[in-house]
Amino acid sequence: MDDLDDSRGQGLPLLATWPAYWRWALLLGLSALLVFLLELARLPAALLLGPMIAGIALGAGEAGITVPAPVFLVASSVIGCLMARSLPPSVFIELVQEWPLYLLGIGSVIVVAAGLGILLTRLQVLPGTTAIWGSAPGAASAMIIMADAFGADARLVAFMTYLRVALVALAASLVARFATPDSAALPAATWFPPVDVGPFVATMLLVVAGLAVSRFTRIPAGGMLTPMILGVALQAAIGFSIELPPALLTLCYAIVGWTIGLRFTRPILAHAARALPAALGSMIALIAICGLFALLLVRFAGIDPLTAYLATSPGGADSVAIIAANSPVDVPFVMAMQAGRFIVVLLTGPALARWIATRKWVVSMGG
């Protein structure tokens, strides 16, 4: 794509004819501008949403750039450490003591997501069993691979997954903004605080160890999951201290946002155009129903509204972790609920979706 002589006259989009460094420069500049504007609006996740929206713009504009997989793996591992830092050992004592609350919170989201997938399949608003796989609230990469293996349209599954993650991030950020109108984003003065070198080096070794374990075990989303599990275990066993400088987190937020946004390429959007109203409607319905679950947590469990909303947000655990870390909420509760559902979906989601997709009473009308 960087060869201008070959690209001219072949109908390539304008951005695809630019040298790669100009495309990346445009992505960086647009991201910075959007972050600035979103910071003015005091959105808690501006550092994630700005790069994500910029990525969507360039992806839809056929810029032809992607975040290298190793770079995203490192960023997701850092986010996994962020999640681990938000899960002190006391959380797991609470989880055991309050297991009905967590079980209902995790199970209700999974059941509703599966129900919406079945409904969309029965109504034939999406082809075949695409909606079954695309509605799962997590384990995106595993769902896409399994969907392709079972004959569903992996492109539409990917579209539904990325759409849900983007909508969840946007909705959660807006809710956080309006729920805490006086809250400010991360102050610039705190971006470069003194770093405790020992714990920081140990944290980076944890990132490397997590990546190595995930590569060896090939766990879906292992780049985020294994550092989180190792970090939680080390904190509980030896009082391990996780040191994550704000500047490093800012970079990782941007990488996660770009990875999500750049996946919205023009071919995927064109292929999904007819399904967009149904996919969009189902995702909004899922987010709204999860919001009702949050109200139940507020009413019957005494949890503050923003904490309850973030805890029940359907999927995008890394995005929710970023928003929670920059909002005045009970971060351990949010992370425990998100991590718990993520693990449950990871372990049971593909099998559950496969089981539903092979039921005759589901596919008899869906085709």
BAMARDREN-939762 format. One record per residue (C-alpha): residue in one letter; x, y, z. Coordinates in Angstrom, 2 decimals, m for minus. Layout:
+---------+---------+---------+---------+
| residuo |      px |      py |      pz |
+---------+---------+---------+---------+
|       A |       X |       Y |       Z |
...
+---------+---------+---------+---------+
END
This chain:
+---------+---------+---------+---------+
| residuo |      px |      py |      pz |
+---------+---------+---------+---------+
|       M |    0.00 |    0.00 |    0.00 |
|       D |    2.92 |    2.30 |    0.45 |
|       D |    3.93 |    2.09 |   m3.21 |
|       L |    2.36 |    5.16 |   m4.83 |
|       D |    3.11 |    4.02 |   m8.36 |
|       D |    1.27 |    0.75 |   m7.90 |
|       S |   m1.65 |    2.21 |   m5.97 |
|       R |   m2.64 |    4.97 |   m8.38 |
|       G |   m5.31 |    4.09 |  m10.88 |
|       Q |   m6.35 |    0.92 |   m9.10 |
|       G |   m9.23 |    2.41 |   m7.16 |
|       L |   m7.51 |    2.36 |   m3.78 |
|       P |   m8.89 |    4.82 |   m1.22 |
|       L |   m6.89 |    8.02 |   m0.90 |
|       L |   m5.51 |    7.23 |    2.54 |
|       A |   m4.15 |    3.90 |    1.31 |
|       T |   m1.88 |    5.75 |   m1.12 |
|       W |   m0.17 |    7.71 |    1.65 |
|       P |    3.14 |    6.51 |    3.08 |
|       A |    2.59 |    4.48 |    6.24 |
|       Y |    4.29 |    7.05 |    8.46 |
|       W |    1.82 |    9.75 |    7.30 |
|       R |   m1.13 |    7.49 |    8.07 |
|       W |    0.22 |    6.81 |   11.54 |
|       A |    0.90 |   10.52 |   12.00 |
|       L |   m2.72 |   11.25 |   11.04 |
|       L |   m3.93 |    8.62 |   13.51 |
|       L |   m1.77 |   10.11 |   16.29 |
|       G |   m2.82 |   13.68 |   15.51 |
|       L |   m6.52 |   12.88 |   15.27 |
|       S |   m6.31 |   10.84 |   18.47 |
|       A |   m4.64 |   13.72 |   20.32 |
|       L |   m7.27 |   16.17 |   19.08 |
|       L |  m10.14 |   13.91 |   20.10 |
|       V |   m8.58 |   13.23 |   23.50 |
|       F |   m8.27 |   16.98 |   24.02 |
|       L |  m11.92 |   17.56 |   23.09 |
|       L |  m13.15 |   14.65 |   25.20 |
|       E |  m11.05 |   15.84 |   28.11 |
|       L |  m12.77 |   19.23 |   27.80 |
|       A |  m16.05 |   17.33 |   28.11 |
|       R |  m14.47 |   15.63 |   31.15 |
|       L |  m15.18 |   12.08 |   30.00 |
|       P |  m13.38 |    9.60 |   32.30 |
|       A |  m12.23 |    7.39 |   29.41 |
|       A |  m11.09 |   10.13 |   27.01 |
|       L |   m7.68 |    8.47 |   26.72 |
|       L |   m9.41 |    5.34 |   25.40 |
|       L |  m12.30 |    6.84 |   23.45 |
|       G |  m10.22 |    9.39 |   21.52 |
|       P |   m7.89 |    6.80 |   19.95 |
|       M |  m10.82 |    4.42 |   19.40 |
|       I |  m12.87 |    7.01 |   17.48 |
|       A |   m9.80 |    8.04 |   15.50 |
|       G |   m9.19 |    4.38 |   14.68 |
|       I |  m12.77 |    3.95 |   13.48 |
|       A |  m12.41 |    7.00 |   11.23 |
|       L |   m9.18 |    5.74 |    9.65 |
|       G |  m10.41 |    2.15 |    9.48 |
|       A |  m13.58 |    3.22 |    7.65 |
|       G |  m11.40 |    5.42 |    5.46 |
|       E |   m9.41 |    2.37 |    4.38 |
|       A |   m6.14 |    3.64 |    5.81 |
|       G |   m4.79 |    0.11 |    5.71 |
|       I |   m2.93 |    0.23 |    9.03 |
|       T |   m3.27 |   m2.08 |   11.99 |
|       V |   m1.73 |   m2.30 |   15.42 |
|       P |    0.86 |   m5.10 |   15.32 |
|       A |   m0.31 |   m8.11 |   17.30 |
|       P |    2.73 |   m8.16 |   19.64 |
|       V |    2.19 |   m4.48 |   20.50 |
|       F |   m1.45 |   m5.12 |   21.38 |
|       L |   m0.49 |   m8.18 |   23.43 |
|       V |    1.91 |   m6.11 |   25.51 |
|       A |   m0.71 |   m3.39 |   26.01 |
|       S |   m3.36 |   m5.93 |   26.98 |
|       S |   m0.92 |   m7.50 |   29.44 |
|       V |   m0.40 |   m4.13 |   31.09 |
|       I |   m4.19 |   m3.74 |   31.33 |
|       G |   m4.27 |   m7.22 |   32.88 |
|       C |   m1.84 |   m5.97 |   35.53 |
|       L |   m4.09 |   m2.96 |   36.07 |
|       M |   m7.00 |   m5.32 |   36.67 |
|       A |   m4.87 |   m7.43 |   39.05 |
|       R |   m3.93 |   m4.31 |   41.02 |
|       S |   m7.65 |   m3.62 |   41.41 |
|       L |   m8.27 |   m7.12 |   42.83 |
|       P |   m6.70 |   m7.31 |   46.30 |
|       P |   m7.06 |  m10.60 |   48.24 |
|       S |   m9.91 |   m9.12 |   50.28 |
|       V |  m12.05 |   m9.09 |   47.13 |
|       F |  m12.00 |  m12.88 |   46.90 |
|       I |  m13.06 |  m13.20 |   50.52 |
|       E |  m15.98 |  m10.94 |   49.66 |
|       L |  m16.65 |  m12.96 |   46.51 |
|       V |  m16.97 |  m16.17 |   48.55 |
|       Q |  m19.09 |  m14.50 |   51.19 |
|       E |  m21.32 |  m12.74 |   48.65 |
|       W |  m21.32 |  m15.50 |   46.03 |
|       P |  m25.07 |  m15.28 |   45.28 |
|       L |  m24.66 |  m11.62 |   44.31 |
|       Y |  m21.75 |  m12.32 |   41.97 |
|       L |  m23.41 |  m15.44 |   40.56 |
|       L |  m26.57 |  m13.51 |   39.71 |
|       G |  m24.61 |  m10.59 |   38.30 |
|       I |  m22.47 |  m12.79 |   36.07 |
|       G |  m25.15 |  m15.31 |   35.11 |
|       S |  m27.84 |  m12.75 |   34.28 |
|       V |  m25.69 |  m10.99 |   31.68 |
|       I |  m24.71 |  m14.29 |   30.04 |
|       V |  m28.33 |  m15.51 |   29.95 |
|       V |  m29.66 |  m12.25 |   28.48 |
|       A |  m26.92 |  m12.17 |   25.82 |
|       A |  m27.70 |  m15.76 |   24.83 |
|       G |  m31.42 |  m14.97 |   24.75 |
|       L |  m30.91 |  m12.01 |   22.42 |
|       G |  m28.77 |  m14.16 |   20.15 |
|       I |  m31.48 |  m16.82 |   19.99 |
|       L |  m34.16 |  m14.20 |   19.30 |
|       L |  m32.18 |  m12.63 |   16.44 |
|       T |  m31.58 |  m16.08 |   14.97 |
|       R |  m35.23 |  m17.10 |   15.22 |
|       L |  m36.34 |  m13.84 |   13.59 |
|       Q |  m33.78 |  m14.29 |   10.80 |
|       V |  m32.49 |  m10.76 |   11.17 |
|       L |  m28.96 |  m12.10 |   10.85 |
|       P |  m27.90 |  m15.02 |    8.64 |
|       G |  m27.64 |  m18.51 |   10.10 |
|       T |  m26.30 |  m18.69 |   13.64 |
|       T |  m24.23 |  m15.51 |   13.40 |
|       A |  m26.18 |  m13.78 |   16.18 |
|       I |  m25.55 |  m16.66 |   18.59 |
|       W |  m21.79 |  m16.19 |   18.40 |
|       G |  m21.82 |  m12.42 |   18.07 |
|       S |  m23.97 |  m11.86 |   21.16 |
|       A |  m21.64 |  m13.59 |   23.64 |
|       P |  m20.49 |  m10.98 |   26.23 |
|       G |  m16.77 |  m11.70 |   26.05 |
|       A |  m14.11 |  m14.10 |   24.73 |
|       A |  m14.32 |  m12.36 |   21.34 |
|       S |  m11.41 |  m14.07 |   19.60 |
|       A |  m12.59 |  m17.53 |   20.67 |
|       M |  m16.12 |  m16.78 |   19.46 |
|       I |  m14.94 |  m15.57 |   16.05 |
|       I |  m12.78 |  m18.67 |   15.53 |
|       M |  m15.53 |  m21.04 |   16.66 |
|       A |  m18.14 |  m19.24 |   14.56 |
|       D |  m16.04 |  m19.66 |   11.43 |
|       A |  m15.49 |  m23.34 |   12.20 |
|       F |  m19.25 |  m23.91 |   12.55 |
|       G |  m20.20 |  m22.14 |    9.33 |
|       A |  m21.37 |  m18.78 |   10.68 |
|       D |  m20.24 |  m15.57 |    9.01 |
|       A |  m17.10 |  m14.69 |   10.98 |
|       R |  m17.07 |  m11.17 |    9.52 |
|       L |  m20.50 |  m10.38 |   10.95 |
|       V |  m19.56 |  m12.01 |   14.25 |
|       A |  m16.46 |   m9.81 |   14.38 |
|       F |  m18.56 |   m6.77 |   13.51 |
|       M |  m21.07 |   m7.50 |   16.29 |
|       T |  m18.25 |   m8.06 |   18.77 |
|       Y |  m16.38 |   m4.86 |   17.93 |
|       L |  m19.62 |   m2.88 |   17.80 |
|       R |  m20.58 |   m4.07 |   21.27 |
|       V |  m17.16 |   m3.23 |   22.72 |
|       A |  m17.28 |    0.26 |   21.18 |
|       L |  m20.85 |    0.89 |   22.37 |
|       V |  m20.13 |   m0.41 |   25.88 |
|       A |  m17.06 |    1.81 |   26.15 |
|       L |  m18.98 |    4.84 |   24.91 |
|       A |  m22.05 |    4.19 |   27.07 |
|       A |  m20.03 |    3.48 |   30.21 |
|       S |  m17.95 |    6.60 |   29.69 |
|       L |  m21.05 |    8.77 |   29.22 |
|       V |  m22.73 |    7.28 |   32.27 |
|       A |  m19.57 |    7.88 |   34.31 |
|       R |  m19.45 |   11.48 |   33.06 |
|       F |  m23.04 |   12.32 |   33.95 |
|       A |  m23.04 |   10.31 |   37.17 |
|       T |  m20.04 |   12.30 |   38.43 |
|       P |  m20.36 |   15.75 |   36.83 |
|       D |  m17.69 |   17.23 |   39.07 |
|       S |  m15.10 |   14.55 |   38.37 |
|       A |  m12.10 |   15.38 |   36.28 |
|       A |   m9.98 |   13.25 |   34.02 |
|       L |   m6.45 |   12.27 |   34.99 |
|       P |   m4.62 |   15.51 |   35.79 |
|       A |   m1.61 |   16.27 |   33.59 |
|       A |    0.51 |   16.91 |   36.67 |
|       T |    0.16 |   13.27 |   37.74 |
|       W |    1.22 |   11.73 |   34.43 |
|       F |    4.90 |   11.57 |   35.37 |
|       P |    5.09 |   10.98 |   39.11 |
|       P |    8.18 |    9.43 |   40.72 |
|       V |    8.38 |    5.74 |   39.85 |
|       D |    9.35 |    3.09 |   42.37 |
|       V |   11.95 |    1.36 |   40.20 |
|       G |   11.95 |   m2.01 |   41.96 |
|       P |    8.19 |   m2.69 |   41.76 |
|       F |    8.09 |   m1.25 |   38.23 |
|       V |   10.78 |   m3.65 |   37.01 |
|       A |    8.99 |   m6.50 |   38.78 |
|       T |    5.73 |   m5.49 |   37.09 |
|       M |    7.39 |   m5.50 |   33.67 |
|       L |    8.75 |   m8.97 |   34.43 |
|       L |    5.19 |   m9.97 |   35.30 |
|       V |    4.06 |   m8.67 |   31.90 |
|       V |    6.76 |  m10.73 |   30.17 |
|       A |    5.94 |  m13.82 |   32.23 |
|       G |    2.25 |  m13.44 |   31.47 |
|       L |    2.94 |  m13.16 |   27.75 |
|       A |    5.17 |  m16.24 |   27.86 |
|       V |    2.57 |  m18.30 |   29.70 |
|       S |   m0.22 |  m17.17 |   27.37 |
|       R |    1.87 |  m18.04 |   24.33 |
|       F |    2.65 |  m21.48 |   25.73 |
|       T |   m0.91 |  m22.26 |   26.83 |
|       R |   m2.61 |  m20.49 |   23.89 |
|       I |   m5.45 |  m19.33 |   26.15 |
|       P |   m7.82 |  m17.00 |   24.24 |
|       A |   m7.21 |  m13.44 |   25.44 |
|       G |   m4.35 |  m14.87 |   27.48 |
|       G |   m2.32 |  m11.70 |   26.99 |
|       M |   m4.67 |   m9.98 |   29.45 |
|       L |   m5.87 |  m12.95 |   31.46 |
|       T |   m2.56 |  m14.57 |   32.49 |
|       P |   m0.89 |  m11.42 |   33.91 |
|       M |   m4.11 |  m10.70 |   35.78 |
|       I |   m4.21 |  m14.17 |   37.34 |
|       L |   m0.47 |  m14.19 |   38.11 |
|       G |   m0.67 |  m10.67 |   39.56 |
|       V |   m3.60 |  m11.55 |   41.80 |
|       A |   m1.83 |  m14.71 |   43.00 |
|       L |    1.44 |  m12.88 |   43.72 |
|       Q |   m0.36 |  m10.09 |   45.59 |
|       A |   m2.10 |  m12.64 |   47.78 |
|       A |    0.96 |  m14.84 |   48.34 |
|       I |    3.84 |  m12.39 |   48.85 |
|       G |    2.31 |   m8.92 |   48.87 |
|       F |    3.55 |   m8.20 |   45.35 |
|       S |    3.35 |   m4.50 |   44.44 |
|       I |    2.19 |   m3.60 |   40.91 |
|       E |    3.66 |   m0.30 |   39.70 |
|       L |    2.06 |    1.20 |   36.58 |
|       P |    3.09 |    4.78 |   35.71 |
|       P |    0.22 |    6.86 |   34.30 |
|       A |    2.21 |    7.60 |   31.13 |
|       L |    2.53 |    3.87 |   30.42 |
|       L |   m1.17 |    3.34 |   31.05 |
|       T |   m2.00 |    6.24 |   28.73 |
|       L |   m0.02 |    4.61 |   25.92 |
|       C |   m1.70 |    1.26 |   26.54 |
|       Y |   m5.15 |    2.88 |   26.58 |
|       A |   m4.38 |    4.36 |   23.15 |
|       I |   m3.18 |    1.01 |   21.79 |
|       V |   m6.36 |   m0.73 |   22.98 |
|       G |   m8.49 |    2.04 |   21.46 |
|       W |   m6.67 |    1.88 |   18.12 |
|       T |   m6.95 |   m1.90 |   18.01 |
|       I |  m10.71 |   m1.72 |   18.48 |
|       G |  m11.26 |    1.19 |   16.12 |
|       L |   m9.07 |    0.09 |   13.21 |
|       R |  m11.02 |   m3.16 |   12.96 |
|       F |  m14.00 |   m1.23 |   11.60 |
|       T |  m12.76 |   m1.40 |    8.02 |
|       R |  m14.90 |   m0.43 |    5.04 |
|       P |  m15.37 |   m4.04 |    3.79 |
|       I |  m16.64 |   m5.13 |    7.21 |
|       L |  m18.94 |   m2.11 |    7.44 |
|       A |  m20.21 |   m2.65 |    3.88 |
|       H |  m20.79 |   m6.33 |    4.50 |
|       A |  m22.64 |   m5.56 |    7.72 |
|       A |  m24.69 |   m2.61 |    6.40 |
|       R |  m27.92 |   m4.57 |    6.07 |
|       A |  m27.45 |   m6.16 |    9.48 |
|       L |  m26.48 |   m2.91 |   11.19 |
|       P |  m29.95 |   m1.92 |   12.46 |
|       A |  m30.53 |   m5.37 |   13.95 |
|       A |  m27.02 |   m5.66 |   15.39 |
|       L |  m27.16 |   m2.13 |   16.76 |
|       G |  m30.61 |   m2.70 |   18.24 |
|       S |  m29.59 |   m5.94 |   19.92 |
|       M |  m26.46 |   m4.39 |   21.44 |
|       I |  m28.39 |   m1.37 |   22.72 |
|       A |  m31.01 |   m3.73 |   24.17 |
|       L |  m28.28 |   m5.76 |   25.89 |
|       I |  m26.70 |   m2.62 |   27.36 |
|       A |  m30.13 |   m1.36 |   28.51 |
|       I |  m31.07 |   m4.67 |   30.14 |
|       C |  m27.71 |   m4.77 |   31.91 |
|       G |  m28.51 |   m1.25 |   33.10 |
|       L |  m31.70 |   m2.64 |   34.65 |
|       F |  m29.61 |   m5.27 |   36.42 |
|       A |  m27.47 |   m2.42 |   37.74 |
|       L |  m30.58 |   m0.77 |   39.15 |
|       L |  m31.41 |   m4.01 |   40.95 |
|       L |  m27.92 |   m4.02 |   42.50 |
|       V |  m28.48 |   m0.44 |   43.62 |
|       R |  m31.92 |   m1.22 |   45.05 |
|       F |  m31.27 |   m4.54 |   46.78 |
|       A |  m27.49 |   m4.64 |   47.38 |
|       G |  m26.90 |   m0.99 |   48.28 |
|       I |  m24.21 |   m0.52 |   45.62 |
|       D |  m23.71 |    2.95 |   44.21 |
|       P |  m25.20 |    3.42 |   40.71 |
|       L |  m21.98 |    4.01 |   38.76 |
|       T |  m20.22 |    1.02 |   40.35 |
|       A |  m23.25 |   m1.17 |   39.61 |
|       Y |  m23.43 |    0.01 |   36.01 |
|       L |  m19.76 |   m0.61 |   35.27 |
|       A |  m19.89 |   m3.99 |   37.00 |
|       T |  m22.76 |   m5.18 |   34.79 |
|       S |  m21.54 |   m3.66 |   31.51 |
|       P |  m21.66 |   m6.49 |   28.93 |
|       G |  m18.15 |   m7.22 |   27.75 |
|       G |  m15.08 |   m5.17 |   27.00 |
|       A |  m13.42 |   m5.93 |   30.35 |
|       D |  m10.29 |   m4.03 |   29.34 |
|       S |  m12.33 |   m0.95 |   28.37 |
|       V |  m14.36 |   m1.08 |   31.57 |
|       A |  m11.15 |   m1.48 |   33.59 |
|       I |   m9.81 |    1.72 |   32.03 |
|       I |  m13.03 |    3.63 |   32.74 |
|       A |  m13.30 |    2.32 |   36.30 |
|       A |   m9.68 |    3.20 |   37.06 |
|       N |  m10.45 |    6.83 |   36.16 |
|       S |  m13.81 |    7.10 |   37.94 |
|       P |  m14.87 |    7.38 |   41.60 |
|       V |  m16.22 |    3.83 |   41.91 |
|       D |  m15.65 |    0.65 |   43.91 |
|       V |  m12.98 |   m0.59 |   41.51 |
|       P |  m12.42 |   m3.99 |   43.20 |
|       F |  m16.14 |   m4.82 |   42.93 |
|       V |  m16.24 |   m3.77 |   39.27 |
|       M |  m13.12 |   m5.77 |   38.44 |
|       A |  m14.28 |   m8.83 |   40.37 |
|       M |  m17.58 |   m8.87 |   38.46 |
|       Q |  m15.97 |   m8.21 |   35.08 |
|       A |  m13.11 |  m10.67 |   35.61 |
|       G |  m15.48 |  m13.31 |   36.92 |
|       R |  m17.78 |  m13.04 |   33.91 |
|       F |  m14.82 |  m12.90 |   31.54 |
|       I |  m13.45 |  m16.16 |   32.92 |
|       V |  m16.87 |  m17.85 |   32.91 |
|       V |  m17.52 |  m16.81 |   29.29 |
|       L |  m14.00 |  m17.84 |   28.30 |
|       L |  m14.42 |  m21.30 |   29.82 |
|       T |  m18.06 |  m21.95 |   28.88 |
|       G |  m18.97 |  m19.45 |   26.14 |
|       P |  m17.77 |  m21.31 |   23.04 |
|       A |  m19.34 |  m24.58 |   24.23 |
|       L |  m22.60 |  m22.82 |   25.17 |
|       A |  m22.78 |  m20.98 |   21.84 |
|       R |  m22.01 |  m24.20 |   19.96 |
|       W |  m24.73 |  m26.05 |   21.89 |
|       I |  m27.31 |  m23.33 |   21.18 |
|       A |  m26.29 |  m23.08 |   17.53 |
|       T |  m26.88 |  m26.81 |   17.00 |
|       R |  m30.34 |  m26.92 |   18.58 |
|       K |  m33.04 |  m27.51 |   15.98 |
|       W |  m35.52 |  m25.33 |   17.86 |
|       V |  m33.10 |  m22.43 |   17.43 |
|       V |  m31.99 |  m22.88 |   13.84 |
|       S |  m35.26 |  m24.22 |   12.42 |
|       M |  m36.23 |  m20.69 |   11.43 |
|       G |  m32.80 |  m19.09 |   11.48 |
|       G |  m31.46 |  m21.39 |    8.73 |
+---------+---------+---------+---------+
END
